[in-house]
Amino acid sequence: MSSAEPTEQTGPALRPRADRDRVPAPAPMPGLGECARLLADSTTTSTALVADALARIEAAQPTLNAFRHLRAEAALAEAVEADRRLAAGERLPLLGVPVAVKDDTDVAGLPTHFGCDGERPPAATDSEAVRRLRAAGAVIVGKTNSCELGQWPFTEGPAFGATRNPWNTAHTPGGSSGGSAAAVAAGLVPAALGSDGAGSVRIPAAWTHLVGIKPQRGRVSVHPHHDAFQGLTVNGPLARTVADAALLLDAAAGAHPEDFHRPPAVRASDAARRDPGRLRIALAWRPPLTLTGAGPDPEVRRAVAALAETLARLGHHVEEARPRYGLIGLAFVPRATAGIAEFAARHPEPALLDPRTRSALRTGTRLGGRVVRAARAREVRQHHRIGALFDGYDVLLTPTTAAPPPRIGTFDRLSAWRTDVTMATACPYAWPWNVLGWPGINVPAGFTRSGLPVGAQLLGPSRSEERLIALAAQLEDDLLWYDHRPPSP
């Protein structure tokens, strides 16, 4: 780096050729809230923002491979219409702002491959979450890559190749919302929607230095699915700041008339501006039982411990504790594999599915019916047992993952069993909150010595999003994690 700086001997005109010939990196795309403000103030246009996002996506695609489908022509047409509405004085929370959604989410006119190979017909209608984003004025620019049926904490597959981490393209951005995470971290879009059935928003957020919110079950509709993955999966935002994640959550939140789960509304953006007060925070290092002996990598532990010290410095009471997870995995496995089986059974060409998916399909078919009903019936007892922690604490803090982001190809050619073991070793912390249906937020916790991002989870009891968001915003105000950006793709 120092060789590129001007010196008294050489002066600025004599920089090395490699530096003089380098194309300057584009200015970062504004965040979600900033885009909305610029549009409302007539400082820019939706056409300019959407065209910029599409150009960034196209330029980064050979390197990051974040997107499965683009809506270039349709998005630009919608941007022109948004500009007309803005000029007429109309104001909506996201009017004219470009955003992306994950490829498990129906967008009218595009197929929903959900990471799978083969041909699928275009969706006839938008999912409820997309309908709400459009109602808030957002312009959907495209659909981001996901691993096959969202099963794994990496975003790779024969249908689309490998999605890469903008911080180091030799590594995965995580999964299954890896395309959304890579797109936001690289500044291709200001925010994106993902989904989280076992950590699939929080894990890629941790591994790409983002804020990722897993909301309360039912907070953001999963319609046309009424109870996705047996109640494990929810939709949630990924963004660079808490305020942007909260804004996207507010825009997407709400139930479809046919939804099973309908929690009362929250005001996420208001919470992002609120002092959380002095909280009692439990720090848990021990993950639930996975039979892998997994614990945090020393660099992950160092980063999360530093975050805990920051919380204490901000006035919170932080102490180590052990949640009583019990054998919660016995409830997770039947629900997860039955959910995979339900989605896999709809694929028109099952032979194109990954062998590991076909194995999960067989397991889920065997564990369906009575076993799944029994697993779901245990949820009330799990709420009482694990929720007892919140009799003495307000928030649970854990690592989001036990390991930094693995290298691309780590999971290649592994059997279904070895994939599950490797996955559970790297990511043992996130999935219990999917069984419970309760909210959690990944916040950036820093970097390994080699520059790879890691994260921490703020977890709460039922319907505690506002408290978690307020606490995350307080941390962000202190740590200013949004000042750190990956190199240009």
C-alpha positions, 0 to 999 in steps of 0.5 A, spaced: 500 500 500 505 504 501 508 504 494 502 507 491 502 513 496 506 520 493 512 521 496 517 527 496 521 524 491 516 521 486 510 526 487 503 524 485 505 523 477 510 518 478 505 512 481 507 505 479 504 503 472 499 498 476 496 503 480 496 509 475 492 504 470 487 501 475 480 503 474 477 507 480 472 503 484 465 505 483 463 509 489 459 505 494 451 504 492 447 508 498 444 504 503 436 503 503 434 509 507 439 513 503 436 511 497 429 513 499 431 520 502 435 521 495 429 520 491 424 523 496 429 530 495 429 529 487 437 528 488 437 522 484 432 518 480 429 511 480 432 510 473 439 512 475 439 508 481 436 501 478 440 502 472 446 503 476 444 497 480 443 493 474 450 495 471 454 493 478 450 486 478 452 485 471 459 487 472 460 483 478 456 476 476 463 473 473 466 474 479 461 473 485 455 470 481 450 472 486 444 472 481 440 467 478 435 471 474 435 479 472 429 483 471 433 488 467 427 491 462 422 490 467 425 493 472 427 499 468 420 500 466 418 500 473 423 505 475 421 510 469 414 509 472 416 510 479 420 517 477 413 519 474 409 518 481 415 521 485 414 527 480 407 527 482 408 528 489 407 521 491 411 518 497 412 511 499 417 508 504 421 505 498 418 508 492 423 507 486 429 503 490 432 497 487 432 491 492 433 483 490 430 477 493 432 470 494 430 465 489 426 461 493 421 467 493 416 467 487 416 473 483 411 474 477 414 472 470 420 469 473 421 461 475 422 459 482 428 454 481 430 455 489 437 453 487 435 447 483 437 445 476 432 444 470 426 448 467 421 451 471 415 455 469 415 462 471 411 464 477 404 467 475 403 471 481 408 475 486 409 471 493 406 475 499 412 478 501 414 481 494 407 484 493 408 488 500 415 490 497 412 492 491 406 496 495 412 500 499 414 502 492 420 497 491 423 495 484 425 488 484 431 488 480 432 480 480 433 474 484 439 471 488 442 464 488 441 459 493 443 452 494 438 447 492 432 447 497 436 452 502 439 446 505 446 448 506 450 453 509 454 454 502 451 457 496 454 452 490 451 447 485 451 444 478 445 449 476 448 455 477 456 454 479 458 457 486 456 464 489 463 467 492 464 471 498 466 479 496 471 479 502 475 473 499 472 470 493 476 463 495 471 463 500 463 462 501 458 467 503 454 462 506 448 459 505 442 458 503 441 466 502 448 467 500 446 470 493 443 476 497 448 476 502 454 477 497 449 482 493 448 486 499 456 486 501 458 488 495 454 494 494 450 491 488 443 492 491 442 496 498 438 491 501 435 484 499 430 479 502 433 472 504 430 466 508 432 463 514 430 455 516 436 454 520 440 460 520 440 461 512 439 469 513 444 469 519 449 465 517 451 469 510 450 475 514 455 473 519 460 471 513 459 477 509 459 483 515 452 484 514 446 485 519 441 479 518 434 479 521 431 472 522 424 475 525 418 472 529 415 466 525 409 469 521 412 476 521 414 476 514 409 472 510 412 465 506 405 465 502 404 461 497 407 456 503 403 457 509 408 453 514 414 453 510 419 447 512 414 445 517 414 452 521 422 452 521 423 457 515 421 465 515 423 471 510 428 476 513 432 482 511 440 483 509 443 490 509 449 493 511 446 497 517 440 496 522 436 502 520 436 499 513 434 492 515 429 494 519 426 499 514 426 492 509 423 488 515 417 494 516 416 494 508 415 486 507 412 484 514 405 482 514 400 476 513 397 473 507 389 472 509 391 464 509 397 464 513 397 460 519 402 465 524 400 472 525 404 475 530 402 483 532 405 488 528 412 491 530 415 498 528 422 496 526 424 502 524 422 506 530 426 501 534 432 502 530 432 509 533 430 507 540 435 507 546 435 499 548 435 501 556 440 497 560 439 490 559 441 483 562 445 479 557 447 472 557 453 470 553 453 462 551 459 459 548 456 452 548 452 450 542 446 445 543 448 438 542 450 436 535 454 430 537 460 433 533 463 436 539 463 443 535 465 449 539 467 456 537 474 457 533 479 461 537 478 467 532 470 467 533 471 466 540 475 472 540 471 476 536 464 475 540 468 476 546 470 483 544 463 484 542 461 482 549 466 487 552 463 492 548 456 491 550 458 491 558 462 498 556 455 500 554 452 499 560 449 492 560 450 486 564 453 481 561 455 474 564 456 467 561 450 462 562 447 456 559 441 455 555 437 448 557 437 446 549 435 439 551 435 434 545 432 440 541 435 436 535 430 431 535 425 436 533 429 439 528 431 433 524 424 431 522 421 438 521 427 439 516 427 433 512 420 433 511 420 440 509 425 438 504 421 432 502 415 436 501 419 441 496 423 436 493 417 432 491 414 438 487 420 438 482 418 435 475 425 432 474 427 428 481 433 425 477 436 432 477 436 433 484 443 433 488 444 426 491 444 429 498 437 432 496 434 425 494 437 422 501 433 428 505 427 426 501 427 419 503 429 421 510 423 426 510 418 421 507 420 416 513 419 421 518 413 425 516 406 424 518 406 422 526 413 423 527 413 430 525 407 431 528 410 429 535 416 433 533 412 439 533 408 438 539 414 438 543 415 446 541 411 448 547 415 444 552 421 447 548 419 454 549 418 453 557 425 450 558 429 454 553 425 460 555 426 460 562 433 463 560 429 469 559 426 469 566 433 472 568 436 475 562 433 480 556 437 477 551 442 471 549 448 472 545 452 467 542 457 466 536 453 466 529 457 460 527 463 456 530 467 457 524 469 463 519 467 462 512 469 455 509 473 455 502 469 454 496 468 447 494 469 444 502 462 440 501 464 438 494 463 430 493 461 429 501 456 424 502 449 426 505 452 424 512 459 427 512 455 434 509 451 434 515 456 433 520 461 438 517 455 443 516 453 442 524 461 443 526 461 449 522 454 452 524 451 449 531 448 455 533 443 458 529 438 453 528 434 452 535 431 459 534 428 456 528 425 450 532 422 455 537 420 460 532 423 466 535 427 472 533 434 473 532 439 478 529 446 477 526 451 483 527 458 483 525 463 481 530 469 483 526 474 479 522 479 473 523 487 475 522 486 473 515 480 478 513 474 473 513 468 476 517 465 473 523 458 475 526 454 474 533 447 473 534 442 477 539 437 472 540 430 473 544 424 470 546 417 471 542 416 477 539 422 481 541 424 484 535 424 491 537 428 490 543 434 486 539 433 491 533 434 497 538 440 493 542 443 492 535 443 499 533 446 501 539 452 497 538 452 499 530 453 506 533 459 505 537 462 500 532 461 503 526 461 496 522 458 499 516 465 503 515 468 497 513 467 494 506 470 489 501 474 490 495 470 491 489 468 485 485 
